[in-house]
Amino acid sequence: MNMMDAVILPMHPEGRKFVAIFAVIALVMGQIWEPLFWVGLGITVWCYYFFRDPERVVPQGENFIISPADGVVSLIQEVTPPAEMGLGDEPLTRVSVFMNVFNCHVNRACIDGTVTNVTYHHGKFLNASLDKASEHNERNSITISRDDGLSIGITQIAGLVARRIVCFVEEGAKLSAGDRFGLIRFGSRLDIYLPKGVGPAVCLGQKTVAGETVLAHLDQPQARRGAAK
């Protein structure tokens, strides 16, 4: 990869209109007062990078559960998953990945499988790092199920700044691990419900990369937990 490839990254089509809007605003602001143009240009560049959509190298293996989001592991808890996910009524390990406004916000599938549920809930816009955001915030829940019956639940949660959750898939869609299934504008969190008996392979505070970081190993249920060093 040369330097230009590292700087000029692909942008998701969802971001084109926002970059165009910010660019126009920058030009108008520059007509009012030249320094305002540079402020607007900086915001336009930030918007471009917010919607960046780089290619990812997805780990290969049916026992890997891959992170669906770039960000930081903010919570690891045992909770009962939302009923609409069809994951049962017993507590499962939930790993929460918090995305700030500088993270790439394109979300990717954790496993190969079929989308068996997509459910959208209107709600509040609390700080996405709070535990109660899972229940009270605007959110979209999807379930991906393999042919052998194993299922993963993922919830896209809006935050203080985020005001729009986008989901690209519908029930019945076939996905491979690492496939794009949605994004959230601007700053948010994803909750991942691991299968029963499976623990996380990540720690609190650990950074994750969508489509690359392994959240859990199905053949290693007693994975490590705790705070990152």
Secondary structure by P-SEA (a helix, b strand, c coil): ccccccccccccccaaaaaaaaaaaaaaaaaacaaaaaaaaaaaaaaaaaabbbbbbcccccccccccccccccccccccccccccccccccbbbbbbbccccccbbbbcccccccbbbbbbbbbcccccccccccccbbbbbbbccccbbbbbbbbbcccccbbbbcccccccccccccccccccccbbbbbcccccccccccccccccccccccccccccccccccc
